Amino acid sequence: MTEEFNTQGAENVVAMPSLRDALRTAGAAIANQFAQWGKVTGVKAFGSGNINDTFLVTLDSSEEQHFVLQRINTQVFRQPQLIMQNMRTFTEHVRKRLQHTPLNRRWEVPRVLLTKDAQDHWRDADGSFWRAISFIEGSQSFDTMRDRTYAQEIGYALGMFHNLISDLPPEKLADTLQGFHITPLYLQHYEEVLAKTRARQSAEVNYCLQFVSDRQTFAHILENAKVEGILPLRLMHGDPKINNVMFDTVTQQAVSVIDLDTVKPGLVHYDIGDCLRSGCNPAGEETENWESIYFDTDLCQGILKGYLSVAKAFLTENDYAYIYDAIRLITFELGLRFFADYLAGNVYFKVKHPEHNLVRAIVQFKLTESIESQEMQIRNIIKDMK
């Protein structure tokens, strides 16, 4: 089992309230190690992430009033020092790019903050790994698409992120999550689970079994293109969902992409597909009304328009040819992961009831069907934007 499959357990790794309180107390002491331009006046739990423990630190300072303090989950990220090495490399690269090619709008990249000893992390007495990054002031994020006007901005954010690191050689960054977003490995894991599990027979289970069986060969399409040199290895974000895009509170324009721990060598197509998968499903991932699930091609057009407005600078003809496949594949991949976890007894993803992962799998498979039924329309949208 690769390290990535271990990371699927991240959904279960959530600090309990008492632990949160203890961490907040400890965080105040840790924050002082990074507070180089003011006195720490407050530390509070921050955000809705469930991998790392995250806090917003307030400072008595005329320079910067806040920064983000995090305790890295080393059960998920086994080599946290590589994450920091990656982050310092690509954020410095992006800052230099922005200095030489200034934009006509606001765009920021979080900075790695150093300790008073000039280190990019701090280990406490328990061995916990802490780091601090700058806070994007005057910004906010959303868990769902507020309305269609945000689609283009979400696409722009991912395109800008990819564009700014498109000339950074992938070998400059470590692969911190082996196997992450490599669909054939998820399929292999599914087959191993299936061989060891006697699935309870039901119409829903049989639907999923048949759905996966019908698409076994398709699972390899992007990885085969990479091996054959058709799609180049680049740097990808790894988790470009909507709530990792920060919007200016005044202009409502995208100003940053955050949650940078999974930036690593890979195919940008996994990012493109995941952004569209999550952004173009108005029913959401938790619905049980399967008849309401559809892939919204108007949202797809908006996101792609924003993305390609800045990504055209580095995309090749072959890249365009595989965008549809990426949208279809990443949706299938997530459904496959949910279904495999259901068969394994809900080992990785946090669930509210025993059938939760089965329901989630069907949502993604129904969304995949909607994508497949609109293949020509989606391909034409992509073609018209070249």
MILUMFI-87794 format. One record per residue (C-alpha): z negated, x, y negated. Coordinates in steps of 0.05 Angstrom, whole numbers, padded with zeros to 5 digits, always signed. Each point is the difference from the previous one (the first is absolute). Last residue first. Layout:
ZXY
...
//
This chain:
+00558-00166-00544
-00033-00067-00018
+00054-00045+00028
-00004+00033+00068
-00076-00011+00005
+00006-00073-00018
+00059-00006+00049
-00042+00030+00056
-00055-00051-00014
+00050-00058+00001
+00032+00026+00064
-00067+00009+00035
-00029-00068-00019
-00016-00024+00070
-00027+00069+00018
-00048-00001-00059
-00025-00070+00019
-00009+00023+00072
-00040+00060-00024
-00044-00047-00041
-00012-00040+00063
-00018+00064+00036
-00047+00020-00057
-00036-00067+00001
-00001+00000+00076
-00037+00067-00001
-00052-00026-00049
-00014-00060+00045
-00009+00046+00060
-00044+00045-00042
-00045-00059-00017
-00005-00029+00070
-00071+00027+00013
-00027-00024-00068
-00012+00032-00068
+00034+00066+00018
-00004+00072-00024
+00059+00039+00027
-00013+00055+00050
-00029-00022+00066
+00020-00073+00000
-00002-00007+00076
+00058+00045+00021
+00048-00058+00003
-00018-00020-00072
+00008+00072-00022
+00069+00003+00031
+00018-00065-00036
-00023+00025-00068
+00037+00067+00009
+00064-00035+00022
-00004-00047-00059
-00006+00060-00046
+00059+00034+00032
+00044-00062-00002
-00010-00004-00075
+00012+00075-00006
+00065-00007+00039
+00032-00058-00037
-00010+00030-00069
+00021+00069+00025
+00062-00027+00033
+00021-00032-00065
-00010+00066-00037
+00039+00040+00052
+00069+00002-00032
-00029+00013-00068
-00030+00065+00024
+00065+00020+00033
+00036-00004-00068
-00053+00047-00029
-00061-00016-00043
-00024+00053-00050
+00016-00025-00070
+00010-00071+00024
-00075-00005+00008
-00015-00017-00073
+00036-00066-00011
+00003-00005+00076
-00073-00020+00006
+00001-00052-00056
+00063-00033+00027
-00027+00005+00070
-00064-00037-00019
+00038-00054-00037
+00053-00011+00055
-00054-00004+00053
-00039-00050-00042
+00063-00043-00002
+00011+00013+00074
-00067-00032+00018
-00013+00015+00074
-00028-00063+00031
-00064-00026+00031
-00015-00074-00012
+00013-00021+00072
-00052+00050+00023
-00057-00038-00034
-00055+00047+00025
+00001+00040-00065
-00034+00068-00002
+00058+00045-00018
+00022-00036-00063
+00041-00064-00008
+00041+00031-00057
+00027+00055+00046
+00045+00043-00044
-00051+00051-00025
-00031+00021+00066
+00065+00010+00037
+00035+00027-00062
-00052+00054-00012
-00003+00015+00075
+00075+00009+00006
+00005+00046-00061
-00059+00041+00023
+00026+00007+00072
+00068+00016-00030
-00030+00059-00038
+00000+00036+00067
-00057+00048+00015
-00038+00060-00028
-00068-00021-00028
-00034-00043-00052
-00053-00037+00041
-00059+00016-00045
+00035-00022-00064
-00033-00067-00012
+00031-00009-00069
+00068-00015-00031
+00001+00000-00075
+00022-00035-00064
+00033-00065+00021
+00013-00044-00060
-00047-00057-00018
+00007+00022-00073
-00074-00009-00018
-00039+00010+00065
+00048+00055+00022
+00014-00011+00074
-00023+00043+00058
+00038-00003+00066
-00043+00011+00062
-00015-00075+00003
+00074-00015+00013
+00005+00040+00065
+00031+00069+00000
-00040+00028+00058
+00033+00063+00027
+00018+00034-00066
+00059+00037+00028
+00025+00072-00007
+00070+00016+00026
+00032+00012+00068
+00073-00015-00006
+00036-00060+00031
+00065+00014+00038
-00026+00065+00028
+00005-00023+00072
-00076+00003+00009
-00010-00041-00063
+00051-00053+00021
-00034-00004+00068
-00067-00010-00034
+00029-00056-00042
+00032-00038+00057
-00052+00012+00054
-00034-00069+00000
+00068-00034+00008
+00001+00019+00074
-00061-00041+00015
+00021-00061-00041
+00008-00055+00053
-00063+00023+00037
-00041-00005-00064
+00020-00073-00012
-00008-00017+00074
-00072+00023+00002
-00014-00032-00067
+00027-00069+00021
-00037+00006+00067
-00065+00012-00037
+00011-00060-00045
+00020-00047+00057
-00062+00022+00038
-00016+00047+00057
-00062+00043-00009
+00024+00072+00002
-00019+00043+00060
-00009+00067-00032
+00012+00072+00025
+00076-00001-00001
+00001-00039-00065
-00045+00051-00034
+00046+00058+00021
+00061-00040-00022
-00031-00014-00068
-00017+00074-00009
+00072+00018+00015
+00024-00052-00049
-00047+00028-00053
+00029+00069+00015
+00071-00026-00006
-00018-00029-00069
-00018+00065-00035
-00040-00027-00059
-00057+00050+00008
+00010+00043+00062
-00041+00059-00025
-00042-00019-00060
-00014+00059-00047
+00070+00030+00005
-00010+00058-00047
+00040+00005-00065
+00046+00056-00024
+00044-00012+00061
+00024-00064-00034
+00035+00041-00055
-00016-00031-00068
+00066-00022-00032
-00010-00074+00017
-00072+00001-00025
+00013-00033-00068
+00055-00045+00029
-00043-00028+00056
-00056-00021-00048
+00049-00027-00050
+00035-00041+00054
-00067-00026+00025
-00021-00021-00071
+00069-00028-00017
-00003-00045+00062
-00068-00027-00021
+00026-00010-00071
+00061-00038+00025
-00043-00047+00041
-00051-00013-00056
+00044-00051-00035
+00002-00041+00064
-00072-00023-00008
-00071+00024+00014
+00021+00039+00062
-00063+00008+00040
-00059+00048+00002
+00006+00019-00073
-00015+00065-00036
-00027+00017-00069
+00010+00050-00056
-00030+00020-00067
-00026+00066+00026
+00029+00032+00062
-00062+00034+00027
+00003+00074+00017
-00017+00024+00070
-00065+00022+00032
-00013+00025+00071
-00056-00005+00051
-00003+00024+00072
-00065-00018+00037
-00035+00059+00032
-00068-00034-00001
-00025+00048-00054
+00060-00017-00044
+00069+00030+00003
+00038+00003-00066
+00074+00000-00011
+00056+00031-00043
-00042+00062-00015
-00006+00032-00069
-00075+00013+00007
-00014-00055-00052
+00039-00045+00046
+00074-00012-00009
+00036-00065-00016
+00065-00016+00035
+00045-00037-00049
+00028-00070+00009
+00074-00005-00019
+00019-00037-00064
+00061-00036-00026
+00007-00034-00068
+00070-00013-00026
+00058+00038-00030
-00009+00055+00052
-00008+00075-00012
+00043+00045+00044
-00029+00070-00005
-00073-00020-00008
+00009-00057+00051
+00027+00048+00052
-00058+00048-00012
-00050-00057+00009
+00036-00021+00064
-00005+00069+00030
-00074+00005-00016
-00010-00067+00032
+00039+00023+00061
-00038+00064+00014
-00070-00023-00019
+00007-00062+00044
+00026+00039+00060
-00058+00050-00003
-00049-00057-00009
+00028-00035+00061
-00001+00065+00038
-00074+00009-00016
-00012-00068+00030
+00018+00025+00070
-00022-00056+00047
+00023-00055-00047
-00020-00063+00037
-00068+00019+00027
-00005+00045-00062
-00006-00060-00045
+00005+00033-00069
-00058-00014-00046
+00031-00019-00066
-00015+00007-00074
+00047-00030-00051
-00005+00022-00073
-00022-00034-00064
-00013+00009-00074
+00049+00057-00012
-00002+00040-00065
-00055-00028-00045
-00051+00004+00056
-00060-00037+00027
+00030-00008+00069
+00012-00058+00047
+00014+00013+00074
+00041-00051+00040
-00016+00004+00074
+00040+00001+00064
-00021+00005+00073
+00063+00018+00038
+00035-00044+00051
-00014-00072-00021
+00031-00004-00069
-00020-00058-00044
-00012+00036-00065
-00063+00032-00030
-00073+00006+00018
-00040+00020-00062
-00024+00065-00032
-00029+00002-00070
-00020+00046-00058
+00026+00067+00024
-00004+00049-00058
+00064+00029-00028
+00059+00048+00006
-00011+00037+00065
-00023-00058+00043
+00023+00023+00069
-00066+00024+00029
-00035-00055-00039
+00037-00051+00041
-00034+00025+00063
-00068-00019-00027
+00024-00069-00021
+00037-00007+00066
-00064+00008+00040
-00027-00063-00033
+00066-00036+00010
+00002+00024+00072
-00068-00030+00013
+00021-00066-00030
+00065+00000+00040
-00040+00015+00063
-00043-00060-00013
+00062-00042-00014
+00035+00021+00065
+00055+00053-00006
+00067-00021+00028
+00036+00037+00056
+00032-00056+00040
+00066+00000-00038
+00001+00076+00007
+00007-00009+00075
+00075+00007-00008
-00016+00072-00018
-00011+00016+00073
+00072-00020+00014
+00020+00050-00053
-00038+00056+00034
+00047-00005+00059
-00020-00029+00067
//
